[in-house]
Amino acid sequence: MANSWWEIKVLCDPMLEDDVFWRVETFGCRGTASQIKNNSCLISAYLPEEKAHLLDLAALSLLLRQDALCLEVPIPAVAWDLIDEQDWSHSWKKYWEPTPIGDRFLVYPAWLTLPEHCDRLLLRLDPGIAFGTGTHATTQLCLESLEMRLGGEPTQAVIADIGCGSGILSIGAILLGASKVYAVDTDSLATRATKENSELNQISPEQIIIQDGSVEQVIEVADQPVDGIVCNILAEVIIDLIPQFDAIAKKNTWAVLSGILMDQAKPIADTLEQHGWVVATLWRRQEWCCFNIRRA
């Protein structure tokens, strides 16, 4: 089947939801959706066929079983099937509803009719196969942190979004008043999604500069250090990136880091301290945390 995707479905106890999200994200899934059904949580995750074999899927199922045993919750039911790309795009969208986040945002699926009246900042989104719909705790923590940092009034703040995914944080920063965002991602599908979502929100290419790559691309295109950095990716990647932040930061630069499980917080904090960053606040939601940091 051309352009096939694995659709992985996990029916689990709600206590296991965060662990399942972490497992499928680490496994490489590029889209997730969840819903509550009869006091259980049904999570759907999607992965290109060539990225996993049947033995890999069986190993994922075993890891989820072991996690449930450790947490002393019922064993989840795990199933998978191959679907084509068109079915994939339709399948997960039916579960996604408008999502209020923080005090200001309403993340709104692009395929729904716009509300006549809304007292929130409307962030329209079609993530395609990129990470970032606003339903995950890490994305919500980042948007709430941006609310705190930017305040909602127009500023001259310039932001670097490292690992931009669907572009949700870049767009959120512009809606909150940032003047420019450098959005980079090593996945070309993510930068394409960021471009499409920027256009969907009527944001000009001059406001969100989109590049394939990582910190080195920000160094290349930015004419001066940035005021803020947002980074919502895996903890292991963040640890590798922290030493590179010096090249795009100035003495009063702040940063928001998430995608980090609570038991991964200490190595992140230690690495930040080694490179001259101070943890201003550490926010937690379920098993996830978000670092709000500044230069020492």
N, C-alpha and C positions, 0 to 999 in steps of 0.2 A: 504494500500500500504506500503510495507516494505521500510525502509530507505527513507521516503518521505520528501520533502522540500517544504516550501512555497516559491513561486516565487512572489515577490511583485513588481509591475511595477507602476511607478509614472511619468506621463507626466506633466511637469510643466514649468512655466516661468523660464528662466535662472537665474533670480534674486532670485529664491527660492532654487536653487541647493544646496547651502551649508547647508541651514536649513534642507532639506530633508536628506542629508548625516548624519547630526547630529541626526535627529530623528530616522532613521533606525538603526544607530549604537547604540544609547541608547536603542532601542527596543530589541537589541540582535542579529541583523543580522550579519552573519559571512562572507559575501562576497557581494561586490557591483560592479556595472559597470555603466557607463554613456555614453551617446552619444547625440550629437546635431542633431535634426531632424526638419527641416523646422522652424528654429528660436525658437524651443522648446527644452527642455532637457528631455530625457528619461532615467530614473534611474531604474535599476533593482537591487533588493536586495533579499538575500536568507537566510532562517531561517529554522532550523529543525522543522518538523511538531509538535513534542511534546512540543515545546517551546511557542506555541501560539495557542489560540482558535479563532474562527470566531469573537467573541465579542472583543478580543484584536485587531484584524486587523481592525475592524470597528472603534475602539477607535483611532488607529493610523491614519486612514483616516480623522477622525474628527479633530485631532490635526493639521494635515497638512492643512486642510481647514481653521482653525482658524489662523494659521501662515500666510497664504496667505492674509487673510482679514486684519491682522495687518500690513503687508508690502504693502498692497494696490496693489497686483498683482493678475492676474487671478487665480481662484480656480483650483488646480491641479486635473487631472483625476487619480484615484487610482484604481488598480485592482490587484487581487491575484488569484493564482491557485496552486494546488498541482502537483509536478513533482517528478520523482524518482531521485535517487542520480546520476545515469549515465547521465540523461538529464540535471540535474543541472550543472555538471562539464562541459558539452558541451555548455550549453546555454550562460553562462557569458563570456566564453573564446573568443567567436567570436567577442566581442566588444573591446577587449584589444589589443592595438597596442604598439610597442616599444615606451618608454617614456624617452626623455632626461631630466635630472634633474641637476640643478646647472651647473657648468663648467666642471664637470668630468664624470658624470654617464650617462649610457644608460641602463635603466631597460628593459630587453629583455625577452618576454614570452618564456618559455622553449620549447614549441612545434613548434616554428618558426625556420627556417633554419638560422644558424648564418651568419652574413654579412662577406664578404671576407675581407673588410677593415673597421676598426673603430678606430677613434682617441680618443674615450672615454673609460672609464672603463666599461666593459660589465658586468652587474649584471644580471645573468640569474635567472628566477624566475618562479615557479609554486606554487602559494600560497595555492592550494587546498581549504580548507574551513577556512583557517586562515586569519586574518586581515593583510593587507599590500601588495598592488600591486604597490605602487609608484604613483598612479594617484591622491591620496587625498592630499590636501594642507598640512596636518599635517606631513605626511611622507616625502614630498618634503622638508619642512622646516627643518626637522631633518637631512636629508641627506646633505643639504646645510650647516647646522651648523657643521656637522662632517667634511666636506671639510675644513671649516675655522679652526677647532680645530686641525685636524691631518695633513693637508697640502699635503698628498699624498706620503711622503717619509717614508721608514721603520723606526719605532720607537719601543721603549720598552713599549709603552702605553698599559695598561690593562683596559678594559672597562666592565661595567656591563650593560646589556640590560634587563631592567625590563619590562616584558610584551612583549616578543620578537615577538609574532604573527607569520608571515611567515618567520622571520629571516632576513628581508631585511636590517635592521639597523646593525645587527651583521655582516652580510656579507659585507655591505658597509664599516664598520669600518676596517675590515681586508683588503679589497681591497685598502683602503687609507693608510695602513701601520701599523695599530695597531698589537701588537704581540699576544694578546689573548683577547677573549670576553667570559664572563660568561652570557649565555643567559637563562633566566628563564621565565616561563609563567604558570599561574594557569590552563590553558587549555591544556590537553595532546595532543589535535589535533594540537595546535600551535607548541608545542615542536617537534612533529613528522614532521610537515612541515619545521621547521627550520633545522632539521637534513637532510631531503631530499634535501632542497635547498643548504645547505652547501656542500653536496656531488656533487650536480649539478655544483657548482662553484669550485669544486676540492679543497675545504678547508678541512684540516685534522681535526679530532676530538680533537686533542690537541690544536688547535687554537680557536675553538668555543666549550666551555664546556656547554652542554645543560642539563637543569634540570627542572623537574616539580616543580613549587612553585613560590616563590617571593624573597624578600630581604633575608629572613632567609636561603634560599638555597645558596645564594651567600656567606653569612657569613660562612656557613658550609664548602663550597668547596674551597674558596679563601684562599691562604696562607698569604695574606697581603691586605691592603686596595687598592682600585682601583684608577686609574688616572682619569677616566671619567665615567659618568653615563648617559645613554639615557633611556628615558621613554616616550612612545607615547601611552597613554591610556586616559581614561576619567578623567576629572579634579577632580571629587569627590574622585577617587581612589588615584590620585597623592597627594592630601591633606593628606590622611591617611598615605601615604608612606614617605613623607618628614621627619618626626621625625625619621624614621628608617635608613635614609641615613647616619647618623652619624656613624653607626656601620661599614660601608664599605668605608668611606671617610677619606682622610688625609688632611693636611692643605692646599694643593694646588690642591685638586680635583675640577674638573669642572663638570657641568651637562647640559644636553639638555632635556627640558621638553616640550611636546606638547600634542595635543588632547584637547586643551583648547580654548573655545570660548572667544572672547574679553571681554564679560560681566562677564566672570569667572576669569579674570586676577587678579583683586584686592584681592580676598581671597587667591589665590595662592601666590601672592607677600607678603601678610601679614604673611602667614604661613612660607614662606622662611625666612623672616626677623626674626621671632621669633626663628628660629633654626639656625641662624648664616650664612645664605647664602645671597650673594649680587647679584642682577640682573645686569649682564654686558650689555646685549642687550635684547630687546624684538622685535622680528620680527613678522610681520603681513602679512597674505595672506587671502583675502576676510574677512570672519568673524572669522578666526582662528588665533591663535598666538603661538609663540614658545619662551620659556624662555631659554636664555643662561646665566648660573649662575656660580658663583665660591664661594669658602669659604670666609668668612669675614676675 
